[in-house]
Amino acid sequence: MSNSKVSILDVASWFLSKEAMTHKKLQKLCYYVQAWGLALYNKELIDSEFQAWVHGPVSRELYNKYKSNGWEDIPKLESFQPSNTQFFSDEKNLHLLDSVWFTYGNKSGNELEALTHQEDPWINARKKAEVKENEPCNEIILSDDMKVFYKSIYIGD
């Protein structure tokens, strides 16, 4: 596994090469790649932090890229051309991406939002920021929180 982190936009494009999806769903899928990378490989795979927004974990960079789509689906990409080919040629990374897609890809953005709202990393960041349920929040979801929580719920292949 290479030491360099992958661009969140590359990871998003990988998911978008599977199907069209809402911005919310795309955010959560990318978040789960980061979270499970920390739990299983003890490292951040993606070059972006996730904040504890009202609707769940959000990468500001990914948000800025696709915010113009609003609630509409982001179209499926016909071809996937990553800028970091090394990351996508690594079997462990591909296994993780496939596992996240297999586990969460059949869920809607709203289902994934509901799921993240029950999980400690998002809850802890919101508590730290001392915000109410529907208040905006830019608190970073801590890597250590992701690592500990997802490792604790891991049941193996």
Buried (B, 14 or more C-beta within 10 A) or exposed (E): EEEEBBBBBBBBBBBBBBBEBBBBBBBBBBBBBBBBBBBBBEEBBBBBBBBBBBBBBBBBBBBEBBEEBEEEBBEEBEEEEBEBEEBBEBEEBEEBBEBBBEEBBEBEBBEBBEBBBEBBBBBBBBEBBEBEEEEEBEBEBBBEBBBBBBBEEEEEE
